[in-house]
Amino acid sequence: MLEHDYLIDIADKVNLSLGASAHTIHMNIDNMIQEGNEKCSKFESDNPEILLPSSMEIEKEMGNSPSIFGEQVVDSDNHHSQNQAKTTWS
């Protein structure tokens, strides 16, 4: 989350008034942050299919698919070559 002071500095640099007093400015920033958070939450709930999973764990899956670089792929569990080609893309 962005700090209030940073947002005030950015607003000043682009001649954007966020209010006449420090209290009003901070309340306006709080409202903008709350509205942004609500929009993000609504987007997440409306579009779950396009969001990344909360856990990015990668499972090992070995099949008969060769390496994208055309190099030998060896399954470290059973030491069988998956692709005998030694060519590269270079």
SVG drawing of the C-alpha trace seen along z (x, -y; Angstrom):
<svg xmlns="http://www.w3.org/2000/svg" viewBox="-19 -25 42 71">
<polyline fill="none" stroke="black" stroke-width="0.4" points="0.0,0.0 1.2,-3.5 1.9,-5.9 -0.1,-9.0 2.9,-11.3 4.0,-9.8 0.6,-10.2 0.4,-13.8 3.9,-14.4 2.8,-12.9 -0.5,-15.0 1.5,-18.1 3.8,-17.4 0.9,-17.1 -1.0,-20.1 -3.8,-17.9 -5.6,-19.3 -6.7,-16.7 -8.2,-19.1 -7.8,-22.4 -6.5,-21.0 -4.2,-18.2 -7.2,-16.5 -9.3,-16.7 -6.4,-15.5 -5.8,-12.4 -9.6,-11.6 -9.7,-11.9 -6.7,-9.6 -8.3,-7.1 -11.5,-7.2 -9.5,-6.6 -7.6,-3.7 -10.9,-2.2 -12.6,-2.6 -9.6,-1.0 -9.6,1.9 -13.3,2.4 -12.9,2.4 -10.1,4.9 -12.1,7.2 -15.1,6.9 -12.9,7.7 -11.4,10.7 -14.8,12.1 -16.3,11.4 -13.3,12.9 -11.8,15.8 -10.8,17.6 -8.2,15.0 -6.5,14.7 -3.3,16.5 -3.6,19.2 -2.7,18.2 0.0,20.9 2.4,21.1 3.7,24.6 5.0,26.4 4.5,30.2 6.9,32.4 5.4,34.1 7.5,36.2 6.1,37.6 7.2,38.3 7.4,34.6 10.9,33.4 12.7,30.3 11.9,27.1 15.6,26.8 15.9,30.2 18.3,31.4 18.2,34.7 15.6,34.8 16.3,37.2 13.9,38.1 16.0,38.0 13.8,40.6 14.3,43.4 17.1,42.0 15.4,42.7 16.1,40.4 13.0,38.8 14.5,37.4 17.7,38.5 18.1,35.5 21.0,33.2 20.2,30.3 19.7,26.8 17.9,23.8 21.0,21.7"/>
</svg>
